[in-house]
């Protein structure tokens, strides 16, 4: 008799590495399917990341315009970065990225959303924070690669949401974070504490470097 739908354990019976790079790895798994057969699943392992909806006292959000090579153009995004520093908490990583990329610090932090970037093939999940009560700090001028070319601008949050709905902002964590921030500000939902549990935080790629 077939097991009830939703009760099968998708167990990995074999795993091998296809590629291991600086910020990702490709893992190939054989996974037990319903009916006792197996299927191959290719998984991109990733450090995971944090992003920040930075909201100032005038209701503006800080966005950066940065070149993204896979799409071949510059995108409007939130300040963000990898969880690649050993021993650093998630919110401390967000604080670091906020200072490095846009030269700001925030006194009040909360979690807006956790975004699984594309769970069909990657374990990348981005935690998006809301940061308020801002102050200026020294920006890291030693940023490398594409970051040396980024442009920093402030937009009214309503305009940023319009840009997301119009397809002018397509970065997944930016779209989700801006819509979530608008929902919180409108009283539709509530943000979570800055240290809220994060069960889907990626760890496999980071574990390779420990």
Buried (B, 14 or more C-beta within 10 A) or exposed (E): EEEEEEEEEEEEEEEEEEEEEEEBBBBBBBBBEEEEEBEEBEBBBBBBBBBBBBBBEEEBBBBBEBBEEEEEEBBBBBBBBBBBEEEBEBBEBBBBBBBBBBBBEBEEBBBBBBBBBEEEEBBBBBBBBBBBEBEEBEBEEEEEEEBEEBEBEBBEBEBBBBBBEEEEBBBBBBBBBBBBBBBBBEEEEEBBEBEEEBEBBBBEBBEEEE
